[in-house]
Amino acid sequence: MRKDGEEGSAQDTQWTLFEVFVQERTGEPHQHAGSVRAPDPEMALQNARDVYARRGPVASLWVVPSGAIAATSPSDAGPFFDPAEDKVYRHPQFYRVPRVTRRKAPK
Amino acid sequence: MSARDTGTAALAAYLIRLGDDRLVLGHRLSEWCGHGPILEEDIALTNIALDLIGQAQALLTLGGEAEGKGRSADDLAYFRDEIDFTNCLLVEQPNGDFAQTIARQFFFDAFDHLLASALESSSHRPLAGVAAKARLEAAYHLRHSREWMLRLGGGTEESHRRLQRAVGELWRFTGELFESDDIDRELQAAGIAPDPAPIRKAWEETVSGVLREAGIDVPADEPMRSGGRRGRHTEHLGHMLAEMQIVARSHPGARW
């Protein structure tokens, strides 16, 4: 019984690595909690439930094969994440809100 | 009906049977702690062990109260001998390999989930309360063991062979789950325990469906083993109890 996303052969002793994302309450973002190994997504969810959803409140779990995540490398830090402190227009505070708009804002 | 006015011997015996099943199986699963095939599965098995031991504690506490001799859950767990344990034979079978642990667990979980669902409407309110919580845990336990049945059955040649052997080994212990003696019948008449017939039918459907999906042959009819409810156990329980009880018996009354 093989499912999508399964890799490797019967001889593999290491299962696929999955990253686990936990949503504590409905409406909140899913936060990265850690990782588990599992033979397939369904078992990864079960393992994630055992490892990351035993103590606190949990509304929902995501598991994602680690290989599916593209990430920046530390050497990107400079140019990739230039905070652009000198480009004030990138921040919402730069823009004046017209008085008319402010008055109509709901309380 | 409250726990106070049902101090009957039959009720106490029934509650202690339910508690013994879960205590013995919980202890068996705890033997995997640190020995699981992979870290995540080690955690899963020990989580299930904790659930079952928690249920056992609640049920043995109620059993001790119904008995009226002042015995606590700890007294019942650690200071009774093999012949006084009334668990079914299935749960005391050794862990064997992972396939045997999973087959044993699946047979029990499929039963446990049905039983807990039925006990939620027990006329004995404290028992119905324990069952309501236990049903949620049992649903997860069944999901875990069912998924493993499918994966071992449909996995490699070796996993299939091992699971087929485990199912064949354990099948003869499944009939005892649905037996009724005088104690069961008395409690069924009082609306405390459910009728085992529909539970058996639903269990057979669940189990045969999963075995079919896993590509495992359903064993042929064979004589079913029995005796656990009367304290007549296989050779495995005594060894297990010796280990389970030694600390409590070496240091009676110790607190930590």
HADDOCK unambig.tbl for C-alpha pairs under 7 A between the chains (distance, minus, plus):
assign (segid A and resid 1 and name CA) (segid B and resid 151 and name CA) 6.48 0.50 0.50
assign (segid A and resid 1 and name CA) (segid B and resid 154 and name CA) 5.04 0.50 0.50
assign (segid A and resid 1 and name CA) (segid B and resid 155 and name CA) 6.44 0.50 0.50
assign (segid A and resid 10 and name CA) (segid B and resid 156 and name CA) 6.59 0.50 0.50
assign (segid A and resid 47 and name CA) (segid B and resid 40 and name CA) 5.75 0.50 0.50
assign (segid A and resid 47 and name CA) (segid B and resid 44 and name CA) 6.92 0.50 0.50
assign (segid A and resid 50 and name CA) (segid B and resid 43 and name CA) 6.69 0.50 0.50
assign (segid A and resid 50 and name CA) (segid B and resid 44 and name CA) 5.85 0.50 0.50
